[in-house]
């Protein structure tokens, strides 16, 4: 099942709280109205029953035999009288020509009237209660839609700024530590998060800058004694001043010194590639690639070229170094009498410099590690050889990222590697 996003869960939670609160409010309202109706029915039965009359007699047409006429003290101006039929009559005057009303005085009749009143009141309460319940459900359904819309708006408003932080943090890489989130908006928890990330980036940038500066300075300082050592070994060997039994060891020491010099040069190139570009210029790739091919000692490797003239903006020295590393990697890790294909082509507005070589099969897990400095996982693709430094593809990747590009590596069918630098035109 697809994992539910935090935004979806937040919308569900907010909408659920709104709906639960609305349902609780409507339920309480319905119960209160029902209770008020019950109280009103009891009050009506107790206070309004004496005002109910069951007969109206027009003056003179059917005058009853009224006796014991007397005033009602609770209601000034109102008289009552008793007839032989057992009814009590009420009127504003003793004149029977006025309109009179009668109320049965026996208990059975009173109970019947009270039952009718209660039945009518209960029916009215049920009608109003049923209508209130129906409309409460309709309002709750409508409120559910409104609550969902409000919850979605609140979740989007709350998480959009977090999305900005996530996107900006994703775009900032080791090669782009100079960028900062600088999150706008109110001084709340999200802005505090953005400021905290900016502070972390400041510390990371300082650490990487110090590391690159140390590598560059150390490499520069080591070149002088290594050059002196190489010269001190070469001169006696060329002059024949070294005894025959020491010449093998002297030449081995000379090769180790030359290897150290190549390593120092590679470290300097890697440090320079990581520090970014100070100045850029148009670089024509096909001519640059051809010059590097002409300088290579391919020996028994057959080199095939298919170069298209393409221009990029960048540092000529760094791009030359990256192309040379790709070519040297393709030759060093080739098979005897193998082949090397070098291509330069355009693809979707970008320039692609691709080097394909025959060689031993490469495991898919190894591809992801080839650009790591001094990788030692696969003996066939490490710096264990006499000419390798273990930094070739690491430098290529640094140069590509410095030029807003990337490196693509994939295993060649039948053995070997296809390595490409992708650069914006």
C-alpha positions in Angstrom: 0.0 0.0 0.0 1.2 3.5 -0.8 2.4 5.3 2.3 0.1 8.1 3.4 1.8 11.5 3.3 2.0 13.7 6.4 -0.2 16.3 4.7 -3.0 13.8 4.1 -2.8 12.6 7.7 -2.9 16.2 8.9 -6.0 16.9 6.8 -7.7 13.8 8.1 -6.9 14.8 11.7 -8.0 18.4 11.4 -11.2 17.4 9.5 -11.9 14.7 12.1 -11.6 17.1 15.0 -13.9 19.6 13.2 -16.5 17.0 12.4 -16.4 15.5 15.9 -16.8 18.9 17.5 -19.7 19.7 15.1 -21.4 16.4 15.8 -21.1 16.9 19.6 -22.5 20.4 19.3 -25.5 19.3 17.3 -26.1 16.4 19.6 -26.1 18.6 22.7 -28.4 21.0 20.9 -30.9 18.3 20.0 -31.0 16.9 23.6 -31.4 20.4 25.0 -34.3 21.1 22.7 -36.0 17.8 23.6 -35.6 18.7 27.3 -37.1 22.1 26.7 -40.1 20.6 24.9 -40.7 18.2 27.7 -40.6 21.0 30.3 -42.9 23.2 28.1 -45.5 20.3 27.8 -45.6 19.9 31.6 -45.9 23.6 32.1 -48.7 23.8 29.5 -50.7 21.0 31.1 -50.4 22.5 34.6 -51.1 26.2 33.8 -53.2 26.4 30.7 -55.8 23.7 31.3 -58.3 26.0 33.2 -58.4 28.3 30.1 -59.8 25.5 27.9 -63.5 25.7 27.2 -65.5 23.2 25.4 -68.8 25.0 24.6 -69.7 28.5 23.4 -73.2 29.7 24.0 -74.6 32.7 22.2 -76.6 35.1 24.4 -80.3 34.1 24.9 -80.4 31.2 22.4 -79.7 28.5 24.9 -79.4 30.2 28.3 -78.5 27.7 31.0 -79.9 27.6 34.4 -77.2 29.6 36.2 -77.0 29.6 40.0 -74.6 30.7 42.6 -73.1 33.5 40.5 -70.0 34.9 42.2 -66.8 36.8 41.3 -63.4 35.1 40.8 -61.1 36.8 43.1 -57.9 35.8 41.2 -59.3 37.3 38.0 -61.1 40.7 38.7 -64.1 41.3 36.5 -64.7 37.6 35.8 -67.7 35.8 37.3 -68.6 32.2 37.4 -71.8 30.2 38.0 -72.9 26.6 38.4 -75.8 25.0 36.4 -77.9 22.0 37.0 -76.1 20.1 34.4 -72.9 20.1 36.5 -70.9 22.6 34.4 -69.3 25.8 35.6 -69.8 28.9 33.5 -67.5 31.9 33.3 -68.4 35.3 32.0 -67.4 38.9 32.3 -70.9 40.0 33.5 -73.9 38.3 35.0 -76.0 39.1 31.9 -76.6 35.8 30.1 -76.9 37.7 26.8 -73.1 37.9 26.9 -71.0 35.1 25.5 -70.4 32.4 28.1 -68.0 29.5 28.2 -68.4 26.3 30.1 -65.9 23.8 31.5 -66.8 20.3 32.7 -66.2 19.9 36.4 -66.2 16.2 36.7 -62.8 14.4 37.0 -63.3 12.1 34.0 -63.9 15.0 31.6 -60.9 16.9 33.0 -58.6 13.8 32.5 -59.9 13.5 28.9 -59.1 17.2 28.2 -55.7 16.9 29.8 -54.9 13.8 27.7 -55.9 15.7 24.5 -53.6 18.6 25.5 -50.7 16.3 26.2 -51.2 14.3 23.0 -51.3 17.4 20.9 -48.2 18.9 22.6 -46.3 15.6 22.3 -47.1 15.4 18.6 -45.9 19.0 18.1 -42.7 18.2 20.0 -42.1 15.0 18.0 -42.6 16.9 14.7 -40.2 19.7 15.7 -37.7 17.2 17.1 -37.7 15.1 14.0 -37.2 18.1 11.8 -34.4 19.3 14.0 -32.7 15.9 13.8 -33.0 15.8 10.0 -31.6 19.3 9.5 -28.9 18.6 12.0 -27.7 15.6 9.9 -27.9 17.8 6.7 -25.9 20.5 8.4 -23.3 18.0 9.7 -22.9 16.6 6.2 -22.4 20.1 4.8 -20.1 20.9 7.7 -18.0 17.8 6.8 -17.3 19.2 3.4 -16.5 22.7 4.8 -14.3 21.1 7.5 -12.4 19.1 4.8 -11.8 22.2 2.7 -10.6 24.2 5.8 -8.4 21.4 6.9 -6.8 21.1 3.4 -6.2 24.9 3.4 -4.7 24.9 6.9 -2.5 21.9 6.1 -1.2 23.4 2.8 -0.6 26.8 4.5 1.3 25.1 7.3 3.3 22.7 5.2 4.1 24.9 2.2 6.9 26.6 4.1 8.2 23.3 5.3 8.2 22.2 1.6 10.2 25.3 0.7 12.8 24.3 3.4 12.9 20.7 2.1 13.3 21.7 -1.5 16.0 24.3 -0.8 17.9 21.8 1.5 17.7 19.2 -1.2 19.2 21.5 -3.8 22.1 22.5 -1.6 24.8 20.0 -1.9 28.4 19.7 -0.9 29.4 21.7 -4.0 26.9 24.4 -3.3 27.3 25.2 0.4 27.3 28.9 -0.3 23.6 28.9 -0.7 21.3 29.6 2.2 17.6 29.1 2.8 17.0 32.6 4.2 13.4 31.7 4.9 11.0 34.6 4.8 7.8 34.9 6.8 6.8 35.2 10.5 9.3 34.4 13.3 7.8 31.0 14.1 9.0 27.5 14.5 9.4 26.9 10.8 11.6 30.0 10.4 13.6 28.8 13.4 14.1 25.5 11.6 15.3 27.3 8.5 17.7 29.4 10.5 19.0 26.3 12.2 19.7 24.7 8.9 21.4 27.9 7.7 23.6 27.8 10.8 24.5 24.1 10.1 25.4 25.0 6.5 27.7 27.8 7.7 29.5 25.2 9.9 29.7 22.7 7.1 31.0 25.2 4.6 33.7 26.3 7.1 34.7 22.7 7.6 34.8 21.8 3.9 36.7 25.0 3.1 39.2 24.3 5.8 39.6 20.7 4.6 40.1 21.8 1.0 42.6 24.5 2.0 44.5 22.0 4.1 44.6 19.5 1.2 45.7 22.2 -1.3 48.4 23.6 1.1 49.7 20.2 2.1 49.8 19.0 -1.5 51.6 22.2 -2.6 54.1 21.9 0.2 54.8 18.2 -0.5 55.5 18.8 -4.2 58.8 20.5 -3.5 60.5 17.8 -1.4 59.2 15.1 -3.8 60.6 17.0 -6.8 63.9 17.3 -5.0 63.9 13.6 -4.1 63.1 12.6 -7.7 65.9 14.8 -9.0 68.3 13.4 -6.5 67.5 9.9 -7.7 67.4 10.6 -11.5 70.8 12.4 -11.7 73.0 9.5 -10.2 71.1 7.0 -12.3 71.7 9.0 -15.5 75.3 9.6 -14.7 75.9 5.9 -13.9 77.2 6.7 -10.4 75.0 4.1 -8.7 76.5 0.7 -8.2 74.8 -2.1 -10.1 73.5 -3.8 -7.0 71.7 -0.6 -5.9 70.2 0.4 -9.3 67.1 -1.8 -8.9 66.3 -0.3 -5.5 67.0 3.2 -6.8 64.7 2.8 -9.7 62.0 1.4 -7.4 62.3 4.4 -5.2 62.1 6.7 -8.3 58.9 5.0 -9.4 57.4 5.4 -5.9 58.4 9.1 -6.0 56.8 9.6 -9.3 53.7 7.9 -8.1 53.6 10.2 -5.1 53.9 13.2 -7.4 51.0 12.0 -9.5 49.0 11.5 -6.3 49.8 15.0 -5.1 48.9 16.5 -8.5 45.6 14.6 -8.4 44.9 15.9 -4.9 45.5 19.4 -6.0 43.2 19.0 -8.9 40.5 17.5 -6.6 40.9 20.4 -4.2 40.7 22.9 -7.0 37.6 21.3 -8.5 35.8 21.4 -5.1 36.5 25.1 -4.5 34.3 26.2 -7.5 34.9 28.3 -10.6 36.3 31.8 -10.2 36.3 32.5 -14.0 34.7 30.8 -16.9 35.3 31.0 -20.6 33.9 29.3 -23.7 35.5 25.8 -24.2 35.2 23.9 -27.4 35.0 20.3 -26.4 35.9 18.4 -29.6 39.3 20.1 -30.0 40.0 19.7 -26.3 39.2 16.0 -26.4 41.3 15.5 -29.5 44.3 17.1 -27.9 44.0 14.8 -24.9 43.8 11.8 -27.2 46.9 12.8 -29.1 48.8 13.1 -25.8 47.8 9.7 -24.6 50.0 6.6 -25.0 47.3 4.1 -26.0 49.8 1.4 -26.9 47.8 -1.6 -28.2 44.4 -0.1 -27.5 42.3 0.8 -30.7 40.8 4.3 -30.2 37.6 5.2 -32.1 36.4 8.8 -32.1 33.1 10.4 -33.0 33.3 14.1 -31.9 30.8 16.8 -32.6 31.8 20.4 -32.1 30.1 21.7 -29.0 30.9 24.6 -26.7 30.4 24.9 -23.0 31.2 27.6 -20.4 33.8 26.5 -17.9 37.5 26.2 -16.9 39.6 24.8 -19.6 42.2 23.3 -17.3 39.7 21.5 -15.2 37.7 20.2 -18.1 40.9 18.9 -19.8 41.8 17.1 -16.6 38.4 15.5 -16.4 38.6 14.3 -20.0 42.1 13.0 -19.5 41.1 11.1 -16.5 38.3 9.4 -18.4 40.6 8.5 -21.2 43.3 7.2 -18.8 40.7 5.2 -16.9 39.5 3.6 -20.1 43.0 2.6 -21.1 44.2 1.5 -17.7 41.3 -0.8 -17.1 41.1 -2.2 -20.6 42.0 -5.7 -21.8 45.1 -6.4 -24.0 44.4 -5.3 -27.6 41.1 -3.8 -26.4 39.1 -1.0 -27.8 38.2 2.5 -26.7 35.3 4.6 -28.1 35.3 8.4 -27.5 32.2 10.4 -28.3 31.0 13.9 -28.0 27.4 14.6 -28.8 24.4 16.8 -28.0 21.5 15.5 -26.0 18.5 17.7 -24.8 20.4 20.9 -24.7 23.5 19.4 -23.0 26.9 18.2 -24.1 27.9 14.6 -23.4 31.5 13.4 -23.4 31.4 9.6 -23.4 34.2 7.2 -23.1 33.5 3.5 -23.6 36.1 0.7 -23.1 36.3 -3.0 -23.2 37.3 -4.7 -20.0 36.3 -7.1 -17.3 32.6 -7.2 -16.2 31.6 -4.8 -13.4 29.1 -5.6 -10.7 26.2 -3.1 -10.5 27.0 -2.5 -6.8 30.5 -1.4 -7.8 29.3 1.3 -10.1 28.0 3.4 -7.3 31.4 3.3 -5.5 33.7 4.1 -8.5 33.6 7.9 -7.9 34.6 7.6 -4.2 38.2 8.6 -3.6 40.6 5.7 -3.0 38.0 3.1 -3.4 39.5 -0.4 -2.9 36.5 -2.7 -3.3 37.3 -4.2 -6.7 40.9 -5.0 -7.3 40.5 -4.7 -11.0 39.4 -1.1 -10.7 41.5 0.3 -7.9 44.7 2.3 -7.7 46.7 -0.9 -7.0 48.3 -0.6 -10.4 51.6 1.2 -10.9 50.0 4.3 -12.5 46.7 4.6 -10.6 45.9 7.1 -7.8 42.4 6.1 -7.0 41.2 9.6 -7.6 40.6 9.6 -11.3 36.8 9.3 -11.4 36.4 11.3 -8.1 38.1 14.2 -9.9 35.9 13.8 -12.9 32.8 13.9 -10.7 34.0 17.0 -8.8 34.8 18.8 -12.1 31.3 17.9 -13.5 29.5 19.2 -10.4 31.5 22.4 -10.4 30.3 23.0 -14.0 26.7 22.3 -13.0 26.9 18.8 -14.6 27.0 15.2 -13.6 28.8 11.9 -14.2 27.0 8.8 -15.6 28.4 5.4 -15.2 27.1 2.1 -16.5 28.5 -1.3 -17.1 29.1 -2.3 -20.7 27.6 -5.4 -22.0 30.3 -8.0 -22.4 32.6 -6.3 -19.9 34.0 -2.8 -19.5 32.6 0.6 -18.5 30.7 3.5 -20.2 31.6 6.7 -18.4 30.1 10.1 -19.5 30.3 13.7 -18.4 27.1 15.7 -18.9 27.5 19.4 -19.1 25.1 22.3 -19.9 25.8 23.9 -23.3 
